[in-house]
Amino acid sequence: MKTKSERQKAKITIIAILLAGSCFLTYYFHVVLQSGTVFTHFFYIPVILASLWWKRKGLAVAIFLAVFLIFSNHFLRDYVVTANDYLRALMFIAIGLVVTTLNERTARAQEKTAHLNAVLRAIQNVNHLIAKEKDHDRLLKGICDNLIEFRGYYSGWIALFDESGGLVTTAESGFGKDFLSMIDYLKRGELPACAQKALPQSDVVVTEDMLTACADCSIARMYGGRGAMTIRLEYDGKVYGLISASIPIDFATDEEQQTLFKDIARDIGFALHSIELEQERKRVEEELKEHHEHLEELVAERTAELSKVNEQLKQNISERKLVEEVLREKEKKLENQAQHLEKVNSALSVLLEHREEEKKKLEENILTNVKKLILPYIERIHKGSLDGDNKKYLSIIKSDLKNLISPFANKLSSKYFDLTPTEIQIADLIKFGKSSKEVASLLNVSSNAISFHRGNIRNKLGLLNKKINLGSYLQSLSR
């Protein structure tokens, strides 16, 4: 197989041969034949090939041929002047620009598709990890490793804080020993600029130039000219910390990328909340166990005391009334302790029921996110201009996502299930504050079509003829 250098040399050789042929044709027709026959169609071959191979640098070939054709009119063909050659010279440059633009857009679309596929694979692995990992240190480290495993992100780090803002723990991937200085920085209670912006809000903070925006950050140089996305980790109003990941600058400003990153942060926040509930449950169970053991010790002590009392009764009948009074007092204490134990058992039952509700809510979130937010975008990518291999990989991802949600999809319900997939997609964009014109542009449909779907959504949500803002109402449903 030829190396990249060998392929580049072969391309240069081909273009050189084609340019030499173009020069020969110009000389032959202008000087030898002295004919006005159009022969410049051959010029388009090196122009198009150079634009496809070298993009904007390939425009030099089109400019050379245009200039060569114009000068040939003055030095080789002075017996006749034709304006058509000037038009053809401009067409060489125009064709080169068009091919270069289309080639760059195609490469950009392929690069974005490949990056989205990598991000989706990383999200799938993170969701698997969240479902099975109960230790938050291993969970955070596993999340960072999965985010960069498929090159969806270049590096990432997570920091958790307590209620007073003190550092609890950190995890990173892609920084290595260079991240130790960041840990010391955070332990001192200092935060980089991106973290200071992310903690007070729930939206993604995009930093396009880390060296300029975070000059005081000890790991800014590690981003290597790439951008960064930072967002806080929260659930049910509680902020646990923040996550930051490096990504190409062009992708960092993409709304789809920000939405996926926000979904990752929301899932991590829920996982931390679940681990917190699990730790609280274990603590209550441990306290209950200790209380039960203490109660058994008390019962054993009381039993021993009763035995002694019975012996004393046999020895001294006169003390019988006194012993009976002591027994009544002991029985009353035992009854109070039994009632306390029953209350503790009731509290534990409530905690267990709450845990089941949280588990069901997690399943609903996963199903809704995958089925109503991720799958529609995959369908749009699938309908786009992808080659056979990419379509095959996209189909595999789609099948894996459906297999992921299938075990619990039948037992979940959602306020959006009465809507069609298109209406769900439009409702999701409206929820994020998009106007009808912006939604129409994103979905490549007319504004009238969006207005029609808005009416259907309001009707299905029971908002028809009501003065209720649709976007605000959709946001209230997602809380």
Backbone torsions as a table, in degrees:
resi	resn	phi	psi	omega
1	MET	NA	135.6	-178.5
2	LYS	-70.5	143.3	175.8
3	THR	-78.5	170.5	-179.8
4	LYS	-62.6	-38.6	-179.9
5	SER	-65.2	-40.3	179.5
6	GLU	-66.7	-39.9	178.1
7	ARG	-64.6	-37.3	-179.8
8	GLN	-66.7	-40.5	178.3
9	LYS	-64.1	-39.7	179.0
10	ALA	-63.4	-40.0	178.8
11	LYS	-63.7	-43.4	-179.6
12	ILE	-63.3	-39.7	179.0
13	THR	-62.6	-43.6	-179.4
14	ILE	-62.9	-45.2	-179.4
15	ILE	-64.9	-39.4	179.7
16	ALA	-62.8	-41.6	178.6
17	ILE	-63.6	-43.9	-179.7
18	LEU	-64.8	-38.7	178.4
19	LEU	-67.1	-39.5	177.6
20	ALA	-63.4	-40.2	177.1
21	GLY	-63.5	-38.2	178.3
22	SER	-64.2	-42.2	179.3
23	CYS	-65.3	-40.3	179.8
24	PHE	-63.8	-43.9	179.3
25	LEU	-60.6	-40.9	179.5
26	THR	-62.1	-46.5	178.6
27	TYR	-63.1	-43.7	-175.7
28	TYR	-63.8	-46.6	-177.1
29	PHE	-75.5	-36.4	-176.3
30	HIS	-81.1	-39.3	-173.1
31	VAL	-99.3	-50.6	-175.6
32	VAL	-74.2	-57.0	-177.1
33	LEU	-83.3	-23.7	-175.3
34	GLN	46.8	51.5	-175.5
35	SER	-116.5	152.1	176.7
36	GLY	-94.4	11.5	179.7
37	THR	-58.2	137.9	179.8
38	VAL	-75.9	118.4	-179.6
39	PHE	-123.6	-1.4	-171.6
40	THR	-77.3	-1.1	175.5
41	HIS	-59.7	-29.3	178.9
42	PHE	-63.6	-28.0	-177.2
43	PHE	-63.6	-26.8	-176.9
44	TYR	-66.9	-24.7	-178.6
45	ILE	-63.5	-55.5	177.7
46	PRO	-65.4	-31.3	179.5
47	VAL	-63.1	-48.4	-177.5
48	ILE	-69.5	-43.2	-179.6
49	LEU	-62.4	-44.4	-179.7
50	ALA	-63.4	-39.3	179.1
51	SER	-67.0	-37.8	179.1
52	LEU	-70.0	-38.8	-175.3
53	TRP	-80.4	-41.8	-171.8
54	TRP	-119.1	7.6	177.4
55	LYS	54.7	-122.0	-173.5
56	ARG	-67.7	-32.4	177.3
57	LYS	-64.0	-28.3	179.6
58	GLY	-69.4	-12.8	177.6
59	LEU	-64.4	-19.4	179.1
60	ALA	-60.8	-33.6	178.8
61	VAL	-66.0	-45.5	179.6
62	ALA	-62.1	-41.6	-179.3
63	ILE	-66.1	-41.7	179.4
64	PHE	-60.1	-47.9	-178.5
65	LEU	-65.3	-37.0	178.8
66	ALA	-64.3	-47.0	179.8
67	VAL	-65.1	-40.4	-179.9
68	PHE	-61.7	-42.3	-179.3
69	LEU	-65.5	-41.1	-179.1
70	ILE	-65.9	-45.6	-178.6
71	PHE	-67.9	-29.8	179.2
72	SER	-64.3	-27.6	177.3
73	ASN	-66.6	-30.2	-176.8
74	HIS	-90.5	-32.9	-173.5
75	PHE	-104.2	-27.0	-177.2
76	LEU	-111.7	-15.8	-171.4
77	ARG	-136.0	51.4	-176.2
78	ASP	-76.5	-7.2	179.4
79	TYR	-76.7	-14.9	178.9
80	VAL	-154.3	142.5	177.8
81	VAL	-119.6	128.5	-179.3
82	THR	-123.8	132.1	178.3
83	ALA	-73.1	-18.8	-179.6
84	ASN	-63.3	-33.9	179.2
85	ASP	-65.5	-35.9	176.3
86	TYR	-65.5	-39.7	177.7
87	LEU	-64.8	-40.0	179.0
88	ARG	-64.9	-38.2	178.2
89	ALA	-60.3	-42.3	177.0
90	LEU	-66.3	-34.5	179.8
91	MET	-66.3	-35.4	177.1
92	PHE	-57.3	-47.8	-178.5
93	ILE	-67.0	-41.1	-179.1
94	ALA	-63.6	-44.5	179.2
95	ILE	-62.9	-41.6	178.0
96	GLY	-60.4	-43.0	178.2
97	LEU	-63.0	-44.4	-179.3
98	VAL	-62.5	-48.0	-179.3
99	VAL	-63.1	-41.9	179.0
100	THR	-62.2	-45.0	179.8
101	THR	-62.1	-47.9	179.5
102	LEU	-62.7	-39.9	180.0
103	ASN	-64.7	-42.3	179.2
104	GLU	-66.4	-40.2	179.0
105	ARG	-65.6	-40.1	178.3
106	THR	-63.6	-44.6	178.8
107	ALA	-62.5	-39.5	179.3
108	ARG	-64.4	-43.6	179.4
109	ALA	-63.6	-41.6	178.7
110	GLN	-65.2	-40.2	179.3
111	GLU	-64.9	-41.4	179.6
112	LYS	-66.3	-40.7	179.1
113	THR	-63.0	-44.9	178.9
114	ALA	-62.1	-38.7	-179.9
115	HIS	-68.5	-41.4	177.5
116	LEU	-62.6	-39.4	177.6
117	ASN	-61.5	-42.0	178.7
118	ALA	-64.3	-41.2	179.2
119	VAL	-64.5	-42.0	-179.7
120	LEU	-64.9	-38.5	176.6
121	ARG	-64.5	-39.9	178.1
122	ALA	-63.7	-41.9	179.1
123	ILE	-63.0	-40.9	179.2
124	GLN	-60.5	-45.4	179.6
125	ASN	-65.9	-38.3	178.5
126	VAL	-63.2	-41.3	179.0
127	ASN	-64.5	-39.6	175.4
128	HIS	-60.7	-43.7	-178.3
129	LEU	-65.0	-42.3	179.8
130	ILE	-61.5	-36.9	-176.5
131	ALA	-69.2	-27.9	-173.2
132	LYS	-112.6	-22.3	-174.6
133	GLU	-90.8	129.2	-177.8
134	LYS	-112.2	-6.7	176.9
135	ASP	-97.4	122.5	-170.7
136	HIS	-70.8	-27.9	177.1
137	ASP	-66.8	-48.0	177.8
138	ARG	-66.4	-34.4	178.4
139	LEU	-62.3	-48.8	-177.2
140	LEU	-65.5	-41.6	178.2
141	LYS	-64.7	-42.4	178.2
142	GLY	-63.0	-37.5	178.6
143	ILE	-64.1	-46.3	179.8
144	CYS	-61.0	-43.7	-180.0
145	ASP	-63.9	-40.9	-178.7
146	ASN	-68.9	-32.7	-178.8
147	LEU	-64.3	-31.7	-177.8
148	ILE	-104.8	-4.9	-176.1
149	GLU	-61.1	-43.1	-177.5
150	PHE	-96.8	14.5	179.2
151	ARG	64.5	21.0	172.8
152	GLY	-67.2	-38.2	174.6
153	TYR	-128.5	150.7	-176.4
154	TYR	-84.8	-34.5	178.4
155	SER	-159.0	162.2	-179.7
156	GLY	-161.9	154.0	176.2
157	TRP	-147.7	152.6	-179.2
158	ILE	-130.5	138.4	176.0
159	ALA	-132.9	133.1	177.4
160	LEU	-109.4	141.7	-178.9
161	PHE	-124.8	154.2	174.8
162	ASP	-85.9	-176.7	-175.0
163	GLU	-65.1	-24.8	179.7
164	SER	-90.8	1.4	179.1
165	GLY	92.3	2.4	178.7
166	GLY	-76.1	147.2	-179.2
167	LEU	-70.0	130.0	178.0
168	VAL	-98.6	-53.6	179.7
169	THR	-161.3	163.5	178.0
170	THR	-137.1	162.8	174.0
171	ALA	-149.7	147.6	-179.3
172	GLU	-150.5	164.3	173.2
173	SER	-155.2	130.5	-179.7
174	GLY	100.6	-7.7	-179.8
175	PHE	-107.3	-34.4	-179.6
176	GLY	67.4	-139.9	-176.4
177	LYS	-66.0	-22.2	179.7
178	ASP	-63.4	-18.3	-177.9
179	PHE	-79.9	-12.6	179.8
180	LEU	-60.8	-37.7	178.2
181	SER	-65.3	-33.3	176.6
182	MET	-67.5	-37.5	178.0
183	ILE	-61.8	-45.9	176.9
184	ASP	-61.0	-38.0	179.1
185	TYR	-61.7	-44.6	-179.1
186	LEU	-71.5	-35.7	179.2
187	LYS	-63.4	-29.3	177.7
188	ARG	-77.0	-0.1	179.8
189	GLY	83.8	12.7	179.3
190	GLU	-98.4	144.8	-177.9
191	LEU	-125.4	141.1	173.6
192	PRO	-66.0	164.3	-175.1
193	ALA	-58.4	-40.6	-178.9
194	CYS	-64.1	-37.2	179.2
195	ALA	-70.1	-37.9	178.5
196	GLN	-61.7	-34.5	178.5
197	LYS	-78.4	-32.7	-172.7
198	ALA	-78.8	-38.0	-173.8
199	LEU	-62.9	-37.5	-178.6
200	PRO	-77.7	-7.5	-175.7
201	GLN	-134.2	168.0	-177.6
202	SER	-102.1	-4.7	-179.5
203	ASP	-86.9	164.1	178.6
204	VAL	-74.7	132.6	175.7
205	VAL	-99.1	119.4	-178.4
206	VAL	-102.2	126.7	176.7
207	THR	-114.9	112.3	-175.5
208	GLU	-82.7	-36.4	-179.6
209	ASP	-124.5	98.0	-175.3
210	MET	-65.6	-39.0	-176.9
211	LEU	-64.2	-31.6	180.0
212	THR	-87.0	-48.0	-175.4
213	ALA	-73.9	-31.9	-177.5
214	CYS	-124.0	57.2	-177.4
215	ALA	-62.3	-29.2	-178.9
216	ASP	-86.5	-0.9	-177.7
217	CYS	-80.3	131.6	-175.7
218	SER	-71.8	-17.5	-178.1
219	ILE	-112.5	11.5	-177.5
220	ALA	-61.3	-36.4	-179.0
221	ARG	-67.2	-21.0	-178.9
222	MET	-72.7	-14.3	-177.6
223	TYR	-77.4	-16.1	172.3
224	GLY	55.7	43.0	178.7
225	GLY	81.3	1.8	177.8
226	ARG	-89.1	162.4	177.6
227	GLY	-87.8	-179.1	-179.3
228	ALA	-144.2	146.7	172.3
229	MET	-117.8	132.0	-178.0
230	THR	-132.4	137.2	179.1
231	ILE	-151.4	149.6	-180.0
232	ARG	-80.1	155.0	177.3
233	LEU	-100.1	120.6	-176.9
234	GLU	-148.1	159.0	173.2
235	TYR	-157.1	131.3	176.7
236	ASP	54.8	40.9	175.2
237	GLY	85.1	-7.2	-179.4
238	LYS	-100.9	128.3	178.9
239	VAL	-95.1	122.6	-178.5
240	TYR	-95.1	-29.6	-177.1
241	GLY	166.7	-144.9	-179.8
242	LEU	-151.7	161.0	177.2
243	ILE	-129.6	140.3	179.1
244	SER	-136.4	140.3	-179.1
245	ALA	-142.1	143.2	177.2
246	SER	-90.0	145.7	-172.9
247	ILE	-155.7	153.2	175.8
248	PRO	-52.9	141.1	-173.9
249	ILE	-57.5	-40.6	-178.7
250	ASP	-62.7	-36.7	-179.3
251	PHE	-77.9	-28.3	-177.1
252	ALA	-62.8	-30.9	-179.4
253	THR	-89.7	1.4	-179.3
254	ASP	-80.5	131.3	-176.5
255	GLU	-64.0	-37.3	178.7
256	GLU	-62.0	-42.1	178.4
257	GLN	-62.2	-43.2	-179.3
258	GLN	-66.3	-38.0	178.4
259	THR	-64.7	-44.9	178.4
260	LEU	-62.9	-40.7	179.9
261	PHE	-66.2	-37.0	177.5
262	LYS	-66.3	-37.8	176.6
263	ASP	-63.3	-40.8	177.9
264	ILE	-60.8	-45.6	-179.4
265	ALA	-63.1	-40.0	179.4
266	ARG	-64.4	-41.5	179.1
267	ASP	-65.9	-39.1	178.0
268	ILE	-64.8	-41.6	177.9
269	GLY	-59.8	-42.1	178.7
270	PHE	-66.5	-39.2	179.1
271	ALA	-63.1	-41.9	177.7
272	LEU	-64.0	-37.9	176.9
273	HIS	-64.0	-41.8	179.5
274	SER	-64.8	-41.8	177.8
275	ILE	-63.2	-38.4	178.5
276	GLU	-63.3	-42.2	177.3
277	LEU	-64.7	-39.7	179.5
278	GLU	-63.8	-42.0	177.7
279	GLN	-64.0	-39.0	178.0
280	GLU	-65.7	-39.1	178.2
281	ARG	-63.0	-43.3	179.4
282	LYS	-64.4	-37.2	178.6
283	ARG	-63.9	-42.9	178.7
284	VAL	-64.7	-41.0	178.8
285	GLU	-62.5	-40.0	179.6
286	GLU	-65.5	-42.2	177.4
287	GLU	-63.4	-40.2	178.6
288	LEU	-64.1	-40.1	178.9
289	LYS	-63.9	-44.9	178.8
290	GLU	-62.4	-40.6	178.7
291	HIS	-64.4	-40.0	179.1
292	HIS	-64.6	-42.7	178.6
293	GLU	-63.7	-40.3	178.1
294	HIS	-64.1	-37.8	179.0
295	LEU	-64.9	-40.5	177.8
296	GLU	-63.8	-38.7	176.5
297	GLU	-62.5	-41.7	178.3
298	LEU	-62.8	-42.3	179.4
299	VAL	-62.5	-41.7	179.0
300	ALA	-63.3	-41.0	178.3
301	GLU	-63.6	-42.2	-179.5
302	ARG	-66.3	-36.5	178.6
303	THR	-63.0	-42.1	178.6
304	ALA	-63.7	-40.4	179.1
305	GLU	-63.9	-40.6	179.2
306	LEU	-63.6	-36.4	178.5
307	SER	-63.4	-43.0	178.2
308	LYS	-63.1	-39.5	179.7
309	VAL	-63.7	-40.4	178.4
310	ASN	-63.2	-37.4	177.2
311	GLU	-64.6	-40.6	178.8
312	GLN	-66.5	-33.2	178.2
313	LEU	-63.1	-39.7	179.1
314	LYS	-65.4	-33.4	-177.4
315	GLN	-83.4	-31.6	-174.3
316	ASN	-142.3	96.2	179.9
317	ILE	-63.7	-24.7	-175.7
318	SER	-68.0	-21.4	-178.4
319	GLU	-92.7	10.0	-174.9
320	ARG	-59.0	-47.1	-177.4
321	LYS	-62.2	-38.1	179.9
322	LEU	-65.3	-41.9	179.5
323	VAL	-63.8	-41.1	179.4
324	GLU	-61.6	-36.7	178.6
325	GLU	-67.0	-39.9	177.5
326	VAL	-62.7	-42.0	179.0
327	LEU	-62.1	-40.5	179.5
328	ARG	-63.2	-39.5	178.6
329	GLU	-65.6	-41.7	179.5
330	LYS	-64.3	-41.9	179.7
331	GLU	-64.1	-35.8	178.6
332	LYS	-65.0	-41.3	178.0
333	LYS	-63.1	-42.3	179.4
334	LEU	-63.4	-37.8	179.1
335	GLU	-65.5	-41.2	178.0
336	ASN	-63.9	-40.5	178.5
337	GLN	-66.5	-37.7	178.1
338	ALA	-64.5	-39.5	177.8
339	GLN	-64.4	-40.1	178.4
340	HIS	-63.2	-40.9	179.0
341	LEU	-63.7	-37.3	178.6
342	GLU	-64.8	-38.8	178.1
343	LYS	-65.4	-40.4	178.8
344	VAL	-63.1	-41.5	178.0
345	ASN	-62.3	-37.8	178.7
346	SER	-65.1	-41.9	178.6
347	ALA	-62.5	-39.7	178.8
348	LEU	-64.9	-39.0	178.8
349	SER	-62.4	-40.4	179.1
350	VAL	-63.5	-41.1	178.0
351	LEU	-61.9	-42.2	-179.5
352	LEU	-65.5	-39.9	178.0
353	GLU	-64.6	-39.5	179.1
354	HIS	-63.2	-37.1	179.3
355	ARG	-64.1	-41.6	178.7
356	GLU	-62.7	-39.0	178.3
357	GLU	-63.8	-41.6	178.8
358	GLU	-64.7	-38.9	178.6
359	LYS	-62.2	-43.9	178.6
360	LYS	-63.7	-37.8	179.4
361	LYS	-65.3	-39.3	176.4
362	LEU	-59.7	-44.8	179.3
363	GLU	-62.9	-38.9	178.4
364	GLU	-64.2	-42.6	179.9
365	ASN	-62.6	-45.0	-178.6
366	ILE	-63.1	-46.8	-178.6
367	LEU	-62.1	-45.2	-178.7
368	THR	-64.3	-45.4	-178.9
369	ASN	-61.8	-45.0	-176.2
370	VAL	-73.3	-48.6	-171.9
371	LYS	-76.4	-32.7	-172.9
372	LYS	-106.5	-16.3	-178.7
373	LEU	-114.7	-42.9	-175.2
374	ILE	-84.1	-48.1	-175.5
375	LEU	-59.8	-39.5	177.9
376	PRO	-60.5	-38.7	178.7
377	TYR	-68.9	-35.8	176.7
378	ILE	-63.8	-39.3	177.4
379	GLU	-61.1	-41.0	-179.7
380	ARG	-66.1	-40.8	177.8
381	ILE	-65.0	-39.3	-178.1
382	HIS	-63.4	-34.8	-179.9
383	LYS	-79.5	-9.0	-178.6
384	GLY	-79.4	-172.3	-176.3
385	SER	-86.8	85.2	178.1
386	LEU	-115.0	148.9	176.0
387	ASP	-76.5	178.0	-173.0
388	GLY	-62.6	-43.2	-177.6
389	ASP	-64.7	-44.0	-179.4
390	ASN	-64.5	-38.3	176.8
391	LYS	-63.4	-38.0	179.7
392	LYS	-65.5	-42.8	178.8
393	TYR	-65.4	-38.6	179.8
394	LEU	-65.0	-37.4	177.5
395	SER	-64.9	-38.0	178.6
396	ILE	-64.4	-43.7	178.9
397	ILE	-60.9	-44.6	-179.7
398	LYS	-60.6	-42.8	179.8
399	SER	-65.1	-40.8	179.7
400	ASP	-64.6	-41.1	179.0
401	LEU	-62.6	-41.9	179.8
402	LYS	-66.2	-38.7	177.1
403	ASN	-64.8	-34.1	-179.7
404	LEU	-63.4	-40.0	-175.4
405	ILE	-93.8	-9.6	-173.5
406	SER	-64.0	-34.4	-175.7
407	PRO	-62.0	-28.9	-176.6
408	PHE	-123.1	9.3	-176.8
409	ALA	-65.5	-34.0	-173.9
410	ASN	-73.4	-21.8	-175.4
411	LYS	-99.7	4.8	-179.5
412	LEU	-102.7	159.4	176.4
413	SER	-136.5	158.8	-178.2
414	SER	-151.9	150.5	177.9
415	LYS	-68.4	-16.6	-177.8
416	TYR	-92.3	-6.2	-171.1
417	PHE	-68.5	-17.9	177.3
418	ASP	-79.0	-10.3	-178.5
419	LEU	-89.7	153.1	175.4
420	THR	-75.1	163.7	178.3
421	PRO	-56.6	-39.6	179.3
422	THR	-65.5	-40.9	-179.9
423	GLU	-67.2	-35.4	177.1
424	ILE	-64.7	-42.7	-179.6
425	GLN	-63.4	-42.9	179.0
426	ILE	-67.1	-41.6	179.2
427	ALA	-61.1	-38.2	-179.9
428	ASP	-65.3	-41.6	178.6
429	LEU	-67.8	-39.3	177.3
430	ILE	-63.3	-38.2	179.8
431	LYS	-60.1	-32.7	179.9
432	PHE	-88.9	13.5	172.1
433	GLY	88.6	14.5	180.0
434	LYS	-78.3	138.1	176.0
435	SER	-77.9	168.4	179.4
436	SER	-60.9	-38.6	179.7
437	LYS	-64.8	-41.7	179.3
438	GLU	-67.2	-40.5	178.8
439	VAL	-63.2	-42.9	179.6
440	ALA	-61.2	-39.1	179.3
441	SER	-67.7	-41.2	-178.9
442	LEU	-66.4	-38.2	-176.5
443	LEU	-93.9	-2.7	177.2
444	ASN	61.8	44.4	176.1
445	VAL	-130.6	175.3	-179.2
446	SER	-80.5	158.9	177.5
447	SER	-65.2	-33.0	177.7
448	ASN	-62.2	-37.9	178.4
449	ALA	-64.7	-39.5	178.8
450	ILE	-65.6	-41.3	178.4
451	SER	-62.3	-40.1	177.4
452	PHE	-60.6	-46.2	179.9
453	HIS	-66.8	-36.3	177.9
454	ARG	-60.1	-41.1	178.4
455	GLY	-62.5	-43.2	177.7
456	ASN	-61.8	-41.3	-179.4
457	ILE	-63.8	-45.8	178.9
458	ARG	-61.1	-38.9	-179.7
459	ASN	-64.7	-45.4	-177.8
460	LYS	-70.7	-25.3	178.4
461	LEU	-91.8	2.7	178.0
462	GLY	74.7	27.7	-177.5
463	LEU	-107.4	4.2	-177.3
464	LEU	-62.3	134.7	180.0
465	ASN	62.5	22.6	176.6
466	LYS	-116.5	140.9	-178.8
467	LYS	-85.3	66.8	179.3
468	ILE	-124.5	128.3	178.9
469	ASN	-66.6	124.9	-176.2
470	LEU	-64.1	-42.5	-178.8
471	GLY	-62.6	-44.0	179.0
472	SER	-63.6	-40.3	-179.7
473	TYR	-64.8	-41.0	178.6
474	LEU	-65.1	-37.0	177.8
475	GLN	-64.5	-37.6	179.6
476	SER	-67.1	-28.9	178.9
477	LEU	-71.0	-28.3	-175.7
478	SER	-86.6	-4.9	-179.2
479	ARG	-77.8	NA	NA
